[in-house]
Amino acid sequence: MRILVLGKNGQLGQSFQHLVQNGQIGQWTFTDKNTIDLSDANVKDQLLAHDFDILINCAAYTAVDKAETDIDLAYQINSLAVGKLAEVCLEKNALFVHFSTDYVYHNSNRTPLKEESLTLPQGIYAKSKLEGENNIIASGCKYLIFRTSWVISPYGNNFVKTMLRLAETNHSLKIVSDQKGAPTFAEDLASAILHIIKIYYKNPQVFDKYGIYNFSNTGEVTWDDLAREIFNIRKLDVEVHPISTAEYNAPSSRPLYSVLDTEKIRSTFGIEIPHWKEALQRCLRQLSSN
Ligand SMILES: NC(=O)c1ccc[n+]([C@@H]2O[C@H](COP(=O)([O-])OP(=O)(O)OC[C@H]3O[C@@H](n4cnc5c(N)ncnc54)[C@H](OP(=O)(O)O)[C@@H]3O)[C@@H](O)[C@H]2O)c1
């Protein structure tokens, strides 16, 4: 099984590298944008030069607020290039594993979002990610798309690392309290993907579980309570003051409720997903040991 991973330096890309080092199966190749650049018009040729049975695309334009003014690049990377990657997967009869976001839903539901729930993306990032999903589906390739939320890890940029950094110089912080979701420990997502591709590879001819799946850790939380839990675990004396999304006034709109219903992935592939509090503890332990 030859597996090609794009975006090796991101949170998810590094989580795959960490797991693979720990003895997972397959021949893995990890690339960054110097080898395969999703902003390059020739991305298709760059990908065609590689042989693989499974493509895992961890690369994306993920700067949600910056995307509001960097519109062309966000669409190029998250939508147009993704469509071209899917065309190559079709040509090579390879499985395309791709990641999308809870922000594609952004509807007024206040109950956990199912894969078939209404999608109503509001910002450029979310719109470009949904368009990327649609380009994959339209290509006719074999695909698994995982919609995930609030990704955390010991790598790259994320909320946990930002809170720890801010705690070094602040005794009180204002944190948004009216958005509810669930963190996703990137390593738990990568582990789930490994489990699924093992099932796929046992018999690719009979595998029929293609489609869109939600994945996050279980439970739900607001950003301010997540911050409190981080400071509590680390025994940091930081007061958290709740503020509203409107007061925070970020350039891009975020959904107030984006808890993902993960029943489909759990029942289809027999995956047990840890609660976010337990995942957060592992994330913080890994950060301490780095
Ligand atoms: N982070 C979240 O909270 C979150 C939430 C929901 C969904 N997701 C989705 O989950 C997936 C993984 O996210 P993540 O948090 O691991 O992202 P990340 O840490 O921001 O990593 C993104 C990766 O994409 C690479 N990249 C950017 N532009 C590229 C280009 N033109 N060509 C090739 N590679 C390029 C980056 O390379 P450099 O490091 O060299 O720039 C980086 O390695 C993405 O699809 C994202 O949309 C993330």
Ligand as a Chemical Component Dictionary entry (heavy atoms), coordinates in Angstrom:
data_LIG
# 
_chem_comp.id                   LIG 
_chem_comp.type                 NON-POLYMER 
_chem_comp.pdbx_formal_charge   0 
_chem_comp.three_letter_code    LIG 
# 
loop_
_chem_comp_atom.comp_id 
_chem_comp_atom.atom_id 
_chem_comp_atom.alt_atom_id 
_chem_comp_atom.type_symbol 
_chem_comp_atom.charge 
_chem_comp_atom.model_Cartn_x 
_chem_comp_atom.model_Cartn_y 
_chem_comp_atom.model_Cartn_z 
_chem_comp_atom.pdbx_ordinal 
LIG N1  N1  N 0  -7.218  23.666 12.138 1  
LIG C1  C1  C 0  -8.508  23.536 12.384 2  
LIG O1  O1  O 0  -9.007  23.941 13.446 3  
LIG C2  C2  C 0  -9.405  22.842 11.377 4  
LIG C3  C3  C 0  -10.780 22.799 11.641 5  
LIG C4  C4  C 0  -11.610 22.163 10.731 6  
LIG C5  C5  C 0  -11.071 21.588 9.586  7  
LIG N2  N2  N 1  -9.732  21.653 9.355  8  
LIG C6  C6  C 0  -9.210  21.049 8.144  9  
LIG O2  O2  O 0  -8.349  19.984 8.512  10 
LIG C7  C7  C 0  -7.272  19.873 7.575  11 
LIG C8  C8  C 0  -5.946  19.893 8.290  12 
LIG O3  O3  O 0  -5.847  21.097 9.030  13 
LIG P1  P1  P 0  -4.557  21.466 9.892  14 
LIG O4  O4  O 0  -5.027  22.156 11.118 15 
LIG O5  O5  O -1 -3.656  20.293 9.978  16 
LIG O6  O6  O 0  -3.906  22.567 8.929  17 
LIG P2  P2  P 0  -2.533  23.352 9.090  18 
LIG O7  O7  O 0  -1.856  22.975 10.359 19 
LIG O8  O8  O 0  -2.817  24.789 8.834  20 
LIG O9  O9  O 0  -1.662  22.772 7.902  21 
LIG C9  C9  C 0  -1.992  23.057 6.574  22 
LIG C10 C10 C 0  -0.860  22.562 5.712  23 
LIG O10 O10 O 0  -1.146  22.944 4.359  24 
LIG C11 C11 C 0  0.070   23.351 3.775  25 
LIG N3  N3  N 0  -0.135  24.241 2.659  26 
LIG C12 C12 C 0  -0.574  25.522 2.662  27 
LIG N4  N4  N 0  -0.566  26.013 1.419  28 
LIG C13 C13 C 0  -0.111  25.029 0.614  29 
LIG C14 C14 C 0  0.141   24.931 -0.768 30 
LIG N5  N5  N 0  -0.049  25.960 -1.596 31 
LIG N6  N6  N 0  0.586   23.753 -1.270 32 
LIG C15 C15 C 0  0.834   22.703 -0.458 33 
LIG N7  N7  N 0  0.641   22.746 0.870  34 
LIG C16 C16 C 0  0.169   23.898 1.394  35 
LIG C17 C17 C 0  0.817   24.073 4.891  36 
LIG O11 O11 O 0  2.179   24.152 4.565  37 
LIG P3  P3  P 0  3.141   25.217 5.296  38 
LIG O12 O12 O 0  3.173   24.800 6.731  39 
LIG O13 O13 O 0  4.427   25.020 4.590  40 
LIG O14 O14 O 0  2.500   26.542 5.053  41 
LIG C18 C18 C 0  0.519   23.151 6.052  42 
LIG O15 O15 O 0  1.468   22.123 6.109  43 
LIG C19 C19 C 0  -7.473  20.996 6.573  44 
LIG O16 O16 O 0  -8.153  20.507 5.452  45 
LIG C20 C20 C 0  -8.365  21.981 7.305  46 
LIG O17 O17 O 0  -9.148  22.747 6.422  47 
LIG C21 C21 C 0  -8.894  22.257 10.233 48 
# 
loop_
_chem_comp_bond.comp_id 
_chem_comp_bond.atom_id_1 
_chem_comp_bond.atom_id_2 
_chem_comp_bond.value_order 
_chem_comp_bond.pdbx_ordinal 
LIG N1  C1  SING 1  
LIG C1  O1  DOUB 2  
LIG C1  C2  SING 3  
LIG C2  C3  SING 4  
LIG C2  C21 DOUB 5  
LIG C3  C4  DOUB 6  
LIG C4  C5  SING 7  
LIG C5  N2  DOUB 8  
LIG N2  C6  SING 9  
LIG N2  C21 SING 10 
LIG C6  O2  SING 11 
LIG C6  C20 SING 12 
LIG O2  C7  SING 13 
LIG C7  C8  SING 14 
LIG C7  C19 SING 15 
LIG C8  O3  SING 16 
LIG O3  P1  SING 17 
LIG P1  O4  DOUB 18 
LIG P1  O5  SING 19 
LIG P1  O6  SING 20 
LIG O6  P2  SING 21 
LIG P2  O7  DOUB 22 
LIG P2  O8  SING 23 
LIG P2  O9  SING 24 
LIG O9  C9  SING 25 
LIG C9  C10 SING 26 
LIG C10 O10 SING 27 
LIG C10 C18 SING 28 
LIG O10 C11 SING 29 
LIG C11 N3  SING 30 
LIG C11 C17 SING 31 
LIG N3  C12 SING 32 
LIG N3  C16 SING 33 
LIG C12 N4  DOUB 34 
LIG N4  C13 SING 35 
LIG C13 C14 SING 36 
LIG C13 C16 DOUB 37 
LIG C14 N5  SING 38 
LIG C14 N6  DOUB 39 
LIG N6  C15 SING 40 
LIG C15 N7  DOUB 41 
LIG N7  C16 SING 42 
LIG C17 O11 SING 43 
LIG C17 C18 SING 44 
LIG O11 P3  SING 45 
LIG P3  O12 DOUB 46 
LIG P3  O13 SING 47 
LIG P3  O14 SING 48 
LIG C18 O15 SING 49 
LIG C19 O16 SING 50 
LIG C19 C20 SING 51 
LIG C20 O17 SING 52 
# 
